Amino acid sequence: MTSLTTVDKQTLKLIDYLIKLHKETATNLDLVTDYAFGVKYYPHNKYIVTHMRGKEVEGGKEKHAPHLLIINLAEAFNLDYNYFYNESIEAKDAFLSKNKSAYKPNNKSLDEISKEINKRFEYFAKKNRSLNNIEEKECYRKAENDLHTIKEQLNELLSSETILNKKNKAIDLFDTTISLSEKQLNTALSRIRLEESKETTPNTKDKMQQLEQKIEHLTKELIESNKMAFEAQKGQTETLKELLALKDKL
């Protein structure tokens, strides 16, 4: 086997190893395809990795690994250059330091998660900062402080590698926490407003009694009005009779 063939084989073995590793550990998720490796480490030909795989692969052209691709991979992942020329070295043993790049978190992805958490926190805060009642504001401040503590803890966790495989759960956890805080705050506010309502307005029983008294009063007035109308009508009838009798005499 020629040196070029060995380099090609070792390069593809390395890329296959990294793709599998990144998928399993949820790290460097922008590097899980042949095309992604070409774009990042050999932009002169973004399909170089596929072209290297041979004609038995769709798009393969049996091209050799460019020297620049090898250099860029070695620098990015802190690799031992001897790996590319020695088939007895496995891809997992090619790293001079595993902590440098092979397990490096995708910082862009982590930043996006932190931004989502911060955005949700600001939405919660903005929605409740307009409370005016002293007790209501105190309830809100307590809820906001609790959420702020959780937010800081989550952002701190996201800066480490151990949380990477749980990044989606981290956002779900914060959403759940916000939901619980909302319920706690709404319960407290409802209690406060109920107490205020009791102090400023009569209860339902009092309202019913007032309504019954008003109806009774209106009924009495209606009866008196009907009686007065009847008496007036009776007087008009007597007057009419007298006028008719006077007319007959004339």
VENLINJO-V69284 format. One record per helix or strand of 3 or more residues. SS is the DSSP state (h for helix, s for strand). FROM is the first residue (numbers start at 1). TO is the last residue. Records with the same first field share a line. If there is no record, write none. Layout:
BEGIN
SS->FROM-TO  FROM-TO
END
This chain:
BEGIN
h->3-25  34-41  48-52  67-77  81-85  91-93  107-128  134-158  161-200  204-249
END
